[in-house]
Structure formats: C-alpha cells, structure tokens
Amino acid sequence: MAVPLSNVELAEERLDLETIELQLLLEGIFRQYGFDFREYAHASLRRRVWRRVRAEGVDTISALTDRVLHHPEVMERLLVDLSINVTAMFRDPPFFSAFREQVVPLLRTYPFTRIWVAGCSTGEEVYSLAILLHEEELYGRTRIYATDINEAVLERARGGVFSLEKMKEYTENYIRAGGKKSFSEYYLAKYEGALFDRTLTENVVWAPHNLSQDGSFNTFHVILCRNVMIYFDRPLQTRVHGLFHSSLERLGVLALGRKESIRFTGYEDYYEAIDDAERIYRKVA
Ligand SMILES: C[S@@+](CC[C@H](N)C(=O)[O-])C[C@H]1O[C@@H](n2cnc3c(N)ncnc32)[C@H](O)[C@@H]1O
C-alpha cells in the first residue's frame, strides 16, 4: 500500500511542479516571441508571474502560458510585469556626483564620446545624463545609445514627458547630484506632465536591445548599466559582462551603480575601480 505523502513532501512536489510550469512558460515565451527570460533569477520571476496569473483571472502558471501563447496582448502585459521598469531622475545622486567628478575629466580628453545606457527603461537616467553632460559642455560631442528590451518603455522615453508630481523629488536628487542650474529650466509644465527640453535628446538614439540575446552594435567610451543585472542569474550576468567588455574601448568606463557587482563574474581582473562605492570601473585589459 502506498504511504501517504507528508505535508513537507506535498509542498516539495508542488514546488517542483511549479518550477516545471515556470520553465515551460519561459520556453514558450522565448519560442513564440523571442524574449529570453530563461536565465533570470527564479525567485523574483516566480513572484511576478504569479501576480500576472491572478491579474488574468486564471489559477495556474500553465493556464497563463496558454493565454500568453495565444494572445499577444497578454504577453505585453506580462512583459511589463517581468521587466521591472522602476527608475528616477538622478537616481542615487552620489552616483551622478561621482560620474561628474571622476568620469567627466576623462571624457574631456576625447574629441567625441559614445555612451551606451543599457536597460534605460522610461529614460529618466538618460535625461539626467544628458543634463549633466550639457552642464559640463560635453553634450554637443556625445552620442548616447539608450536601449531596453521593452519597446513600450522606449516609446515613453522618446516622449520625454514625466509626472509633475515627481519633480520635487527629482529636483532634490538633481541638487544632491551637484546640478549647476535650476532644475525647472529643463522642463515645461504642460500636457498633464513635465515636458523635457527636446534638445536633451538631440544626440540620443533610442533602440530595442536584448542583453540576454543580442550582440554588440558599436564600441563605446562609457557603458552605463544600473539596476538591470540584479535580475539576472549568474551565467547571464557573465554573458552580459562579456558583451560589455568587448563593446568597450580600451580604457573605457563601465558604470554599474552600487546595487550591482562585478565580483564573481570572471571579469573583475579586466577593470580597475575609479569609484569603489558607485561601482565605476575602467577597462584595463
Ligand atoms: C529597474 S530598470 C533600471 C532602469 C535604469 N537603468 C535605472 O537604474 O534607473 C531595469 C530595466 O532593464 C530592462 N531589462 C530587463 N531585462 C533586459 C534585457 N534582457 N535586455 C535589456 N534590458 C532589459 C527592463 O525592461 C527595465 O527597463
């Protein structure tokens, strides 16, 4: 006679089944739509997927898979859930101070600079960088390539309209980041939002790019990628570091921000730290 399963065994079995369902969903998304979330850290993916399961009014991840595969609009909604888009202008102000103090002097030595902002979300980081470079009189000789996996956020970034309610917080960030003017000079309060000066994006190319699948598309003097790789598992982080290393010019700058780390990626020996706390590095090998 079969021995009944204990509660712990039942819970383990459910977890195993859930892992299978999650893997099938991710495989299906990849095959049907080309978005590759297969190497994202599972703990946070699982939470997000379950949120979408409930929001779509189904009971299991398998039922969600069925919807996702047959209805592109469900995929779009899930994509928004999976690609966490939280961002802010002058987010982590000390990072921008460090960039101004340590990286700007290096950029002055180049006649022209190409900067890649990978995982730019709705663009707040790019507008912040453009403002900083503008104030340092470097913007005119810079091209910023701003990329993200998610087309919807890029569309919002191109629009350059951000919530008016956020302007108080962004002004404080700007001041803490060493801003040199009055922040309100950069936007017009209209259209139910703050419309940012179009000249700030004159030298910006917005384009879709998937860090887990796509290759290099240029070489850069600076690569900025903050709050993106924390969602990737270790092999994917290593892949992305390989991509960044091969895309950086000799002595190019890799700016990761304090939530990311280069340790244990296999690339730590190729860089020296410019700013330890803000995880800003220079390629030396
Ligand atoms: C939390 S936001 C970070 C935005 C900005 N870098 C910042 O620090 O404020 C993470 C962004 O990474 C993007 N992303 C996630 N996976 C990606 C991938 N495989 N390739 C490119 N972008 C990705 C998401 O769409 C999202 O917009």
Ligand as a Chemical Component Dictionary entry (heavy atoms), coordinates in Angstrom:
data_LIG
# 
_chem_comp.id                   LIG 
_chem_comp.type                 NON-POLYMER 
_chem_comp.pdbx_formal_charge   0 
_chem_comp.three_letter_code    LIG 
# 
loop_
_chem_comp_atom.comp_id 
_chem_comp_atom.atom_id 
_chem_comp_atom.alt_atom_id 
_chem_comp_atom.type_symbol 
_chem_comp_atom.charge 
_chem_comp_atom.model_Cartn_x 
_chem_comp_atom.model_Cartn_y 
_chem_comp_atom.model_Cartn_z 
_chem_comp_atom.pdbx_ordinal 
LIG C1  C1  C 0  14.890 48.677 -12.893 1  
LIG S1  S1  S 1  15.021 49.243 -14.547 2  
LIG C2  C2  C 0  16.523 50.180 -14.438 3  
LIG C3  C3  C 0  16.411 51.483 -15.184 4  
LIG C4  C4  C 0  17.612 52.399 -15.047 5  
LIG N1  N1  N 0  18.797 51.773 -15.550 6  
LIG C5  C5  C 0  17.817 52.827 -13.610 7  
LIG O1  O1  O 0  18.741 52.383 -12.951 8  
LIG O2  O2  O -1 17.002 53.620 -13.126 9  
LIG C6  C6  C 0  15.542 47.758 -15.404 10 
LIG C7  C7  C 0  15.346 47.844 -16.911 11 
LIG O3  O3  O 0  16.062 46.766 -17.514 12 
LIG C8  C8  C 0  15.322 46.321 -18.615 13 
LIG N2  N2  N 0  15.710 44.946 -18.953 14 
LIG C9  C9  C 0  15.378 43.796 -18.306 15 
LIG N3  N3  N 0  15.888 42.737 -18.956 16 
LIG C10 C10 C 0  16.565 43.234 -20.029 17 
LIG C11 C11 C 0  17.295 42.637 -21.075 18 
LIG N4  N4  N 0  17.434 41.306 -21.154 19 
LIG N5  N5  N 0  17.856 43.433 -22.020 20 
LIG C12 C12 C 0  17.704 44.781 -21.939 21 
LIG N6  N6  N 0  17.008 45.408 -20.986 22 
LIG C13 C13 C 0  16.445 44.638 -20.024 23 
LIG C14 C14 C 0  13.886 46.421 -18.152 24 
LIG O4  O4  O 0  12.988 46.462 -19.251 25 
LIG C15 C15 C 0  13.906 47.706 -17.345 26 
LIG O5  O5  O 0  13.501 48.806 -18.113 27 
# 
loop_
_chem_comp_bond.comp_id 
_chem_comp_bond.atom_id_1 
_chem_comp_bond.atom_id_2 
_chem_comp_bond.value_order 
_chem_comp_bond.pdbx_ordinal 
LIG C1  S1  SING 1  
LIG S1  C2  SING 2  
LIG S1  C6  SING 3  
LIG C2  C3  SING 4  
LIG C3  C4  SING 5  
LIG C4  N1  SING 6  
LIG C4  C5  SING 7  
LIG C5  O1  DOUB 8  
LIG C5  O2  SING 9  
LIG C6  C7  SING 10 
LIG C7  O3  SING 11 
LIG C7  C15 SING 12 
LIG O3  C8  SING 13 
LIG C8  N2  SING 14 
LIG C8  C14 SING 15 
LIG N2  C9  SING 16 
LIG N2  C13 SING 17 
LIG C9  N3  DOUB 18 
LIG N3  C10 SING 19 
LIG C10 C11 SING 20 
LIG C10 C13 DOUB 21 
LIG C11 N4  SING 22 
LIG C11 N5  DOUB 23 
LIG N5  C12 SING 24 
LIG C12 N6  DOUB 25 
LIG N6  C13 SING 26 
LIG C14 O4  SING 27 
LIG C14 C15 SING 28 
LIG C15 O5  SING 29 
# 
